[in-house]
C-alpha cells in the first residue's frame, strides 16, 4: 500500500473508529464466542483456531473483553 505502518494505523482508526489491534482482537473473540456456543471443540482447540498460540493468553483476553471465562461463557450459552 506504500505507506508506513503508523500512518496506516492512524488512518484505520480515523476511518473505522477502532485501532487495528483492537479490531483484530474483537473479531477473534467474536469467532471464539460463536465456536463456544455452537461446537463442542475443546477451549484449547478454539484458541488455536482463532489465532492464539497460548491458551492462557486467550483465556485472559476472553475474560477481559467478554467478562466471563470461556468455560463460563459456554456454560451460559448451554443454559447450565
KOLGU-4560 file (N, C-alpha, C; in nm, 3 decimals, padded with zeros to 5 digits):
<recs>
<n_xx: 00.082 n_yy: -00.119 n_zz: 00.000 ca_xx: 00.000 ca_yy: 00.000 ca_zz: 00.000 c_xx: 00.087 c_yy: 00.126 c_zz: 00.000 mol: A seq: 1 type: UNK>
<n_xx: 00.215 n_yy: 00.107 n_zz: 00.015 ca_xx: 00.309 ca_yy: 00.217 ca_zz: 00.006 c_xx: 00.285 c_yy: 00.325 c_zz: 00.112 mol: A seq: 2 type: UNK>
<n_xx: 00.263 n_yy: 00.281 n_zz: 00.236 ca_xx: 00.251 ca_yy: 00.375 ca_zz: 00.347 c_xx: 00.311 c_yy: 00.311 c_zz: 00.470 mol: A seq: 3 type: UNK>
<n_xx: 00.352 n_yy: 00.392 n_zz: 00.564 ca_xx: 00.413 ca_yy: 00.339 ca_zz: 00.685 c_xx: 00.307 c_yy: 00.271 c_zz: 00.772 mol: A seq: 4 type: UNK>
<n_xx: 00.353 n_yy: 00.184 n_zz: 00.858 ca_xx: 00.263 ca_yy: 00.114 ca_zz: 00.948 c_xx: 00.187 c_yy: 00.213 c_zz: 01.037 mol: A seq: 5 type: UNK>
<n_xx: 00.258 n_yy: 00.311 n_zz: 01.090 ca_xx: 00.193 ca_yy: 00.407 ca_zz: 01.181 c_xx: 00.088 c_yy: 00.491 c_zz: 01.107 mol: A seq: 6 type: UNK>
<n_xx: 00.116 n_yy: 00.527 n_zz: 00.983 ca_xx: 00.018 ca_yy: 00.604 ca_zz: 00.905 c_xx: -00.106 c_yy: 00.519 c_zz: 00.877 mol: A seq: 7 type: UNK>
<n_xx: -00.082 n_yy: 00.393 n_zz: 00.840 ca_xx: -00.194 ca_yy: 00.302 ca_zz: 00.816 c_xx: -00.280 c_yy: 00.287 c_zz: 00.941 mol: A seq: 8 type: UNK>
<n_xx: -00.215 n_yy: 00.267 n_zz: 01.056 ca_xx: -00.290 ca_yy: 00.252 ca_zz: 01.182 c_xx: -00.369 c_yy: 00.379 c_zz: 01.214 mol: A seq: 9 type: UNK>
<n_xx: -00.309 n_yy: 00.493 n_zz: 01.190 ca_xx: -00.377 ca_yy: 00.620 ca_zz: 01.214 c_xx: -00.500 c_yy: 00.633 c_zz: 01.124 mol: A seq: 10 type: UNK>
<n_xx: -00.484 n_yy: 00.605 n_zz: 00.995 ca_xx: -00.595 ca_yy: 00.616 ca_zz: 00.901 c_xx: -00.704 c_yy: 00.512 c_zz: 00.933 mol: A seq: 11 type: UNK>
<n_xx: -00.665 n_yy: 00.393 n_zz: 00.971 ca_xx: -00.761 ca_yy: 00.288 ca_zz: 01.005 c_xx: -00.849 c_yy: 00.333 c_zz: 01.121 mol: A seq: 12 type: UNK>
<n_xx: -00.785 n_yy: 00.385 n_zz: 01.225 ca_xx: -00.862 ca_yy: 00.431 ca_zz: 01.341 c_xx: -00.950 c_yy: 00.550 c_zz: 01.304 mol: A seq: 13 type: UNK>
<n_xx: -00.900 n_yy: 00.636 n_zz: 01.220 ca_xx: -00.978 ca_yy: 00.753 ca_zz: 01.177 c_xx: -01.103 c_yy: 00.709 c_zz: 01.098 mol: A seq: 14 type: UNK>
<n_xx: -01.088 n_yy: 00.610 n_zz: 01.014 ca_xx: -01.199 ca_yy: 00.564 ca_zz: 00.930 c_xx: -01.297 c_yy: 00.475 c_zz: 01.006 mol: A seq: 15 type: UNK>
<n_xx: -01.245 n_yy: 00.379 n_zz: 01.084 ca_xx: -01.330 ca_yy: 00.279 ca_zz: 01.147 c_xx: -01.360 c_yy: 00.307 c_zz: 01.295 mol: A seq: 16 type: UNK>
<n_xx: -01.287 n_yy: 00.400 n_zz: 01.356 ca_xx: -01.313 ca_yy: 00.436 ca_zz: 01.494 c_xx: -01.260 c_yy: 00.336 c_zz: 01.595 mol: A seq: 17 type: UNK>
<n_xx: -01.173 n_yy: 00.246 n_zz: 01.553 ca_xx: -01.115 ca_yy: 00.145 ca_zz: 01.640 c_xx: -00.974 c_yy: 00.115 c_zz: 01.590 mol: A seq: 18 type: UNK>
<n_xx: -00.884 n_yy: 00.085 n_zz: 01.682 ca_xx: -00.747 ca_yy: 00.055 ca_zz: 01.638 c_xx: -00.744 c_yy: -00.081 c_zz: 01.567 mol: A seq: 19 type: UNK>
<n_xx: -00.643 n_yy: -00.099 n_zz: 01.486 ca_xx: -00.628 ca_yy: -00.224 ca_zz: 01.411 c_xx: -00.623 c_yy: -00.342 c_zz: 01.508 mol: A seq: 20 type: UNK>
<n_xx: -00.540 n_yy: -00.332 n_zz: 01.610 ca_xx: -00.522 ca_yy: -00.445 ca_zz: 01.702 c_xx: -00.650 c_yy: -00.475 c_zz: 01.778 mol: A seq: 21 type: UNK>
<n_xx: -00.722 n_yy: -00.372 n_zz: 01.823 ca_xx: -00.847 ca_yy: -00.398 ca_zz: 01.893 c_xx: -00.952 c_yy: -00.459 c_zz: 01.801 mol: A seq: 22 type: UNK>
<n_xx: -00.952 n_yy: -00.420 n_zz: 01.676 ca_xx: -01.044 ca_yy: -00.479 ca_zz: 01.579 c_xx: -01.012 c_yy: -00.627 c_zz: 01.559 mol: A seq: 23 type: UNK>
<n_xx: -00.885 n_yy: -00.659 n_zz: 01.549 ca_xx: -00.842 ca_yy: -00.799 ca_zz: 01.533 c_xx: -00.884 c_yy: -00.879 c_zz: 01.655 mol: A seq: 24 type: UNK>
<n_xx: -00.855 n_yy: -00.826 n_zz: 01.774 ca_xx: -00.890 ca_yy: -00.896 ca_zz: 01.899 c_xx: -01.040 c_yy: -00.920 c_zz: 01.907 mol: A seq: 25 type: UNK>
<n_xx: -01.119 n_yy: -00.817 n_zz: 01.881 ca_xx: -01.265 ca_yy: -00.832 ca_zz: 01.891 c_xx: -01.319 c_yy: -00.931 c_zz: 01.789 mol: A seq: 26 type: UNK>
<n_xx: -01.262 n_yy: -00.935 n_zz: 01.670 ca_xx: -01.306 ca_yy: -01.032 ca_zz: 01.570 c_xx: -01.267 c_yy: -01.173 c_zz: 01.610 mol: A seq: 27 type: UNK>
<n_xx: -01.147 n_yy: -01.192 n_zz: 01.663 ca_xx: -01.105 ca_yy: -01.324 ca_zz: 01.711 c_xx: -01.196 c_yy: -01.372 c_zz: 01.823 mol: A seq: 28 type: UNK>
<n_xx: -01.225 n_yy: -01.283 n_zz: 01.917 ca_xx: -01.308 ca_yy: -01.322 ca_zz: 02.030 c_xx: -01.454 c_yy: -01.343 c_zz: 01.988 mol: A seq: 29 type: UNK>
<n_xx: -01.499 n_yy: -01.269 n_zz: 01.890 ca_xx: -01.633 ca_yy: -01.291 ca_zz: 01.837 c_xx: -01.646 c_yy: -01.429 c_zz: 01.774 mol: A seq: 30 type: UNK>
<n_xx: -01.544 n_yy: -01.469 n_zz: 01.700 ca_xx: -01.544 ca_yy: -01.602 ca_zz: 01.639 c_xx: -01.534 c_yy: -01.709 c_zz: 01.748 mol: A seq: 31 type: UNK>
<n_xx: -01.450 n_yy: -01.683 n_zz: 01.849 ca_xx: -01.438 ca_yy: -01.777 ca_zz: 01.961 c_xx: -01.572 c_yy: -01.793 c_zz: 02.031 mol: A seq: 32 type: UNK>
<n_xx: -01.643 n_yy: -01.684 n_zz: 02.051 ca_xx: -01.776 ca_yy: -01.690 ca_zz: 02.114 c_xx: -01.870 c_yy: -01.777 c_zz: 02.033 mol: A seq: 33 type: UNK>
<n_xx: -01.868 n_yy: -01.758 n_zz: 01.903 ca_xx: -01.951 ca_yy: -01.840 ca_zz: 01.814 c_xx: -01.916 c_yy: -01.988 c_zz: 01.829 mol: A seq: 34 type: UNK>
<n_xx: -01.787 n_yy: -02.019 n_zz: 01.827 ca_xx: -01.744 ca_yy: -02.159 ca_zz: 01.839 c_xx: -01.779 c_yy: -02.218 c_zz: 01.974 mol: A seq: 35 type: UNK>
<n_xx: -01.767 n_yy: -02.138 n_zz: 02.079 ca_xx: -01.803 ca_yy: -02.187 ca_zz: 02.213 c_xx: -01.952 c_yy: -02.220 c_zz: 02.221 mol: A seq: 36 type: UNK>
<n_xx: -02.035 n_yy: -02.140 n_zz: 02.157 ca_xx: -02.180 ca_yy: -02.162 ca_zz: 02.158 c_xx: -02.222 c_yy: -02.279 c_zz: 02.069 mol: A seq: 37 type: UNK>
<n_xx: -02.155 n_yy: -02.295 n_zz: 01.957 ca_xx: -02.206 ca_yy: -02.384 ca_zz: 01.852 c_xx: -02.125 c_yy: -02.511 c_zz: 01.825 mol: A seq: 38 type: UNK>
<n_xx: -02.018 n_yy: -02.532 n_zz: 01.900 ca_xx: -01.940 ca_yy: -02.655 ca_zz: 01.881 c_xx: -01.906 c_yy: -02.713 c_zz: 02.017 mol: A seq: 39 type: UNK>
<n_xx: -01.854 n_yy: -02.832 n_zz: 02.015 ca_xx: -01.805 ca_yy: -02.894 ca_zz: 02.138 c_xx: -01.652 c_yy: -02.900 c_zz: 02.139 mol: A seq: 40 type: UNK>
<n_xx: -01.588 n_yy: -02.821 n_zz: 02.054 ca_xx: -01.442 ca_yy: -02.818 ca_zz: 02.049 c_xx: -01.386 c_yy: -02.781 c_zz: 02.186 mol: A seq: 41 type: UNK>
<n_xx: -01.271 n_yy: -02.837 n_zz: 02.217 ca_xx: -01.201 ca_yy: -02.800 ca_zz: 02.340 c_xx: -01.160 c_yy: -02.654 c_zz: 02.332 mol: A seq: 42 type: UNK>
<n_xx: -01.156 n_yy: -02.589 n_zz: 02.446 ca_xx: -01.118 ca_yy: -02.448 ca_zz: 02.450 c_xx: -00.979 c_yy: -02.427 c_zz: 02.393 mol: A seq: 43 type: UNK>
<n_xx: -00.888 n_yy: -02.519 n_zz: 02.419 ca_xx: -00.753 ca_yy: -02.506 ca_zz: 02.364 c_xx: -00.756 c_yy: -02.513 c_zz: 02.211 mol: A seq: 44 type: UNK>
<n_xx: -00.844 n_yy: -02.594 n_zz: 02.156 ca_xx: -00.857 ca_yy: -02.603 ca_zz: 02.010 c_xx: -00.916 c_yy: -02.473 c_zz: 01.953 mol: A seq: 45 type: UNK>
<n_xx: -01.016 n_yy: -02.420 n_zz: 02.021 ca_xx: -01.077 ca_yy: -02.294 ca_zz: 01.978 c_xx: -00.974 c_yy: -02.182 c_zz: 01.981 mol: A seq: 46 type: UNK>
<n_xx: -00.892 n_yy: -02.177 n_zz: 02.085 ca_xx: -00.791 ca_yy: -02.071 ca_zz: 02.091 c_xx: -00.696 c_yy: -02.079 c_zz: 01.971 mol: A seq: 47 type: UNK>
<n_xx: -00.659 n_yy: -02.199 n_zz: 01.932 ca_xx: -00.572 ca_yy: -02.216 ca_zz: 01.815 c_xx: -00.641 c_yy: -02.176 c_zz: 01.686 mol: A seq: 48 type: UNK>
<n_xx: -00.768 n_yy: -02.216 n_zz: 01.671 ca_xx: -00.845 ca_yy: -02.181 ca_zz: 01.551 c_xx: -00.852 c_yy: -02.029 c_zz: 01.537 mol: A seq: 49 type: UNK>
<n_xx: -00.863 n_yy: -01.961 n_zz: 01.650 ca_xx: -00.880 ca_yy: -01.814 ca_zz: 01.649 c_xx: -00.747 c_yy: -01.739 c_zz: 01.644 mol: A seq: 50 type: UNK>
<n_xx: -00.638 n_yy: -01.812 n_zz: 01.629 ca_xx: -00.509 ca_yy: -01.746 ca_zz: 01.608 c_xx: -00.424 c_yy: -01.725 c_zz: 01.731 mol: A seq: 51 type: UNK>
<n_xx: -00.462 n_yy: -01.785 n_zz: 01.842 ca_xx: -00.382 ca_yy: -01.771 ca_zz: 01.964 c_xx: -00.286 c_yy: -01.887 c_zz: 01.975 mol: A seq: 52 type: UNK>
<n_xx: -00.160 n_yy: -01.857 n_zz: 02.004 ca_xx: -00.060 ca_yy: -01.961 ca_zz: 02.023 c_xx: -00.055 c_yy: -02.007 c_zz: 02.168 mol: A seq: 53 type: UNK>
<n_xx: -00.111 n_yy: -01.927 n_zz: 02.258 ca_xx: -00.105 ca_yy: -01.956 ca_zz: 02.400 c_xx: -00.248 c_yy: -01.958 c_zz: 02.457 mol: A seq: 54 type: UNK>
<n_xx: -00.289 n_yy: -02.074 n_zz: 02.508 ca_xx: -00.425 ca_yy: -02.090 ca_zz: 02.562 c_xx: -00.452 c_yy: -01.995 c_zz: 02.679 mol: A seq: 55 type: UNK>
<n_xx: -00.352 n_yy: -01.979 n_zz: 02.765 ca_xx: -00.370 ca_yy: -01.893 ca_zz: 02.883 c_xx: -00.393 c_yy: -01.748 c_zz: 02.839 mol: A seq: 56 type: UNK>
<n_xx: -00.318 n_yy: -01.702 n_zz: 02.740 ca_xx: -00.337 ca_yy: -01.566 ca_zz: 02.689 c_xx: -00.478 c_yy: -01.551 c_zz: 02.631 mol: A seq: 57 type: UNK>
<n_xx: -00.523 n_yy: -01.651 n_zz: 02.557 ca_xx: -00.658 ca_yy: -01.649 ca_zz: 02.502 c_xx: -00.761 c_yy: -01.637 c_zz: 02.615 mol: A seq: 58 type: UNK>
<n_xx: -00.747 n_yy: -01.720 n_zz: 02.717 ca_xx: -00.845 ca_yy: -01.719 ca_zz: 02.826 c_xx: -00.845 c_yy: -01.586 c_zz: 02.901 mol: A seq: 59 type: UNK>
<n_xx: -00.727 n_yy: -01.529 n_zz: 02.923 ca_xx: -00.720 ca_yy: -01.398 ca_zz: 02.990 c_xx: -00.783 c_yy: -01.289 c_zz: 02.905 mol: A seq: 60 type: UNK>
<n_xx: -00.754 n_yy: -01.290 n_zz: 02.777 ca_xx: -00.810 ca_yy: -01.188 ca_zz: 02.688 c_xx: -00.961 c_yy: -01.204 c_zz: 02.676 mol: A seq: 61 type: UNK>
<n_xx: -01.008 n_yy: -01.326 n_zz: 02.668 ca_xx: -01.152 ca_yy: -01.351 ca_zz: 02.661 c_xx: -01.220 c_yy: -01.296 c_zz: 02.786 mol: A seq: 62 type: UNK>
<n_xx: -01.165 n_yy: -01.326 n_zz: 02.901 ca_xx: -01.222 ca_yy: -01.278 ca_zz: 03.029 c_xx: -01.221 c_yy: -01.125 c_zz: 03.034 mol: A seq: 63 type: UNK>
<n_xx: -01.113 n_yy: -01.064 n_zz: 02.988 ca_xx: -01.100 ca_yy: -00.918 ca_zz: 02.991 c_xx: -01.206 c_yy: -00.851 c_zz: 02.903 mol: A seq: 64 type: UNK>
<n_xx: -01.228 n_yy: -00.902 n_zz: 02.784 ca_xx: -01.319 ca_yy: -00.838 ca_zz: 02.689 c_xx: -01.464 c_yy: -00.883 c_zz: 02.704 mol: A seq: 65 type: UNK>
<n_xx: -01.486 n_yy: -01.008 n_zz: 02.741 ca_xx: -01.622 ca_yy: -01.062 ca_zz: 02.747 c_xx: -01.678 c_yy: -01.057 c_zz: 02.890 mol: A seq: 66 type: UNK>
<n_xx: -01.589 n_yy: -01.064 n_zz: 02.988 ca_xx: -01.633 ca_yy: -01.059 ca_zz: 03.127 c_xx: -01.656 c_yy: -01.196 c_zz: 03.189 mol: A seq: 67 type: UNK>
<n_xx: -01.637 n_yy: -01.300 n_zz: 03.110 ca_xx: -01.651 ca_yy: -01.438 ca_zz: 03.156 c_xx: -01.534 c_yy: -01.519 c_zz: 03.102 mol: A seq: 68 type: UNK>
<n_xx: -01.500 n_yy: -01.627 n_zz: 03.171 ca_xx: -01.402 ca_yy: -01.718 ca_zz: 03.113 c_xx: -01.470 c_yy: -01.793 c_zz: 02.998 mol: A seq: 69 type: UNK>
<n_xx: -01.391 n_yy: -01.850 n_zz: 02.908 ca_xx: -01.454 ca_yy: -01.928 ca_zz: 02.801 c_xx: -01.545 c_yy: -02.040 c_zz: 02.854 mol: A seq: 70 type: UNK>
<n_xx: -01.505 n_yy: -02.105 n_zz: 02.962 ca_xx: -01.588 ca_yy: -02.211 ca_zz: 03.021 c_xx: -01.719 c_yy: -02.156 c_zz: 03.074 mol: A seq: 71 type: UNK>
<n_xx: -01.712 n_yy: -02.043 n_zz: 03.144 ca_xx: -01.834 ca_yy: -01.980 ca_zz: 03.196 c_xx: -01.925 c_yy: -01.938 c_zz: 03.081 mol: A seq: 72 type: UNK>
<n_xx: -01.866 n_yy: -01.882 n_zz: 02.977 ca_xx: -01.943 ca_yy: -01.838 ca_zz: 02.860 c_xx: -02.014 c_yy: -01.957 c_zz: 02.796 mol: A seq: 73 type: UNK>
<n_xx: -01.942 n_yy: -02.066 n_zz: 02.777 ca_xx: -02.001 ca_yy: -02.185 ca_zz: 02.717 c_xx: -02.114 c_yy: -02.239 c_zz: 02.806 mol: A seq: 74 type: UNK>
<n_xx: -02.093 n_yy: -02.238 n_zz: 02.936 ca_xx: -02.195 ca_yy: -02.286 ca_zz: 03.028 c_xx: -02.322 c_yy: -02.204 c_zz: 03.021 mol: A seq: 75 type: UNK>
<n_xx: -02.309 n_yy: -02.074 n_zz: 03.009 ca_xx: -02.427 ca_yy: -01.988 ca_zz: 02.996 c_xx: -02.496 c_yy: -02.007 c_zz: 02.861 mol: A seq: 76 type: UNK>
<n_xx: -02.416 n_yy: -02.028 n_zz: 02.758 ca_xx: -02.473 ca_yy: -02.050 ca_zz: 02.625 c_xx: -02.549 c_yy: -02.181 c_zz: 02.621 mol: A seq: 77 type: UNK>
<n_xx: -02.502 n_yy: -02.280 n_zz: 02.698 ca_xx: -02.568 ca_yy: -02.411 ca_zz: 02.704 c_xx: -02.684 c_yy: -02.413 c_zz: 02.802 mol: A seq: 78 type: UNK>
<n_xx: -02.700 n_yy: -02.306 n_zz: 02.878 ca_xx: -02.808 ca_yy: -02.300 ca_zz: 02.976 c_xx: -02.775 c_yy: -02.368 c_zz: 03.107 mol: A seq: 79 type: UNK>
<n_xx: -02.646 n_yy: -02.389 n_zz: 03.132 ca_xx: -02.604 ca_yy: -02.452 ca_zz: 03.259 c_xx: -02.594 c_yy: -02.353 c_zz: 03.369 mol: A seq: 80 type: UNK>
</recs>
